[in-house]
């Protein structure tokens, strides 16, 4: 019997719709769980308990009244605290935003509410989605539910940890250089950075305009597909929003489960994690084991090659730092003491990038995008590492500094391709360190998140890693 | 000392003197990190190699396997 805290969003939605479960009772259970466990996990910055419970009662009444119900009716969700929800603070985990109350829902928040989902709270992030984990801010950094001594990854740290801990089945994060996929990998959940332009960023605090994405974070692939379905679509109020039809993602998940992936072509960007950067052997072994599973399911696996990971990451970094500095220059000049030391350190290089270097990076970008497109001419999806290392202690500052460069996520912010982090198992327990999660990255063609979900759901069904939960 | 003086001067020009004073060594490290970053970027050589908005995708998606 699954712990009720770990029921999937789709399961909850069905049970509430069919009156087998009260949305209010479920909400009470989750709020009590948060109250008990969050003092050690620090995932929640603003708990929306009273309003969430009121809305849950209304959700139950709507069911009994026979009202039209949205696809996520009565299902709890959380928001990374750089995403606006009307009437609640958006802190960006920073003193700079003290007293900042959102006057309007962001587009994604509005879409989630329209689907019937219930906002539980605003979740911890690294300061402005860039610094961190920092210990010199008004809120402590989130901790990893698999071992609270460990780093969650970031910057969507609270979203990753809250989902893994069973505080809610759905959360949104944001991803500019990997900030959905990093905590997804280190917390053992599913995190999707969809195609650039697929999900509106209106009402979300920017980090780097041309690299920012909002993405769903969940425990299962099908929940992830359901959440992306709700938040996707053209938004005329987001300048980068793409006017492209949104396919039925749950059908793609179902195809993965029922028809499998026989004949699908999977390209492995192996040099990213075996040559350009040498990943921890536990990560490499888990990736190789996952490739065996995919091959056993009938996929054709081939190694493919592109530019070095460092070349992609350098270009991504020049753009990210330039755009982030443009956002933060005013506050760095006027209120530098209000940033965490680590955030200042990470933002500052943007002050020294010349215009010509930024423009050269922008000129490089379409070439690199075309390179990934070319790989996807001969493959339905690509796979590579997400994080190069398993979770490590949150207070190990050297390991924290290493972890951001040691990932294969930034290339796909640069190129805009959709990329998902998928749980692929765990480390072996070692002395007093319990099992820790490991992840794989699956990349698709522009606007083809569906093929990623198909592969991910077939793999998930064959392995069931999503049914292993942290202690508590 | 000379380096720190130069960095202070640059910080002043950039309006970042208060930030500089919070950590002079951090300031110098950031300058070096940026140099390394831009030196390792490929230099585009083709005259007409333009930046493109990442959303201007030209590839067709009609051959997606899930649509077959």
Interface residues (C-beta under 8 A of the other chain):
Chain A: X196 X197 X210 X240 X242 X247 X251 X252 X255 X264 X310 X311 X314 X315 X317 X318 X321 X329 X332 X333 X336 X337 X341 X344 X345 X348 X349 X351 X352 X353 X354 X357 X359 X360 X361 X362 X363 X364 X365 X366 X367 X369 X373 X380 X414 X415 X416 X445 X446 X447 X448 X450 X451 X454
Chain B: X14 X15 X16 X18 X19 X22 X23 X26 X27 X29 X30 X31 X33 X34 X35 X37 X38 X40 X41 X42 X43 X44 X49 X50 X51 X52 X53 X54 X55 X57 X59 X61 X64 X65 X66
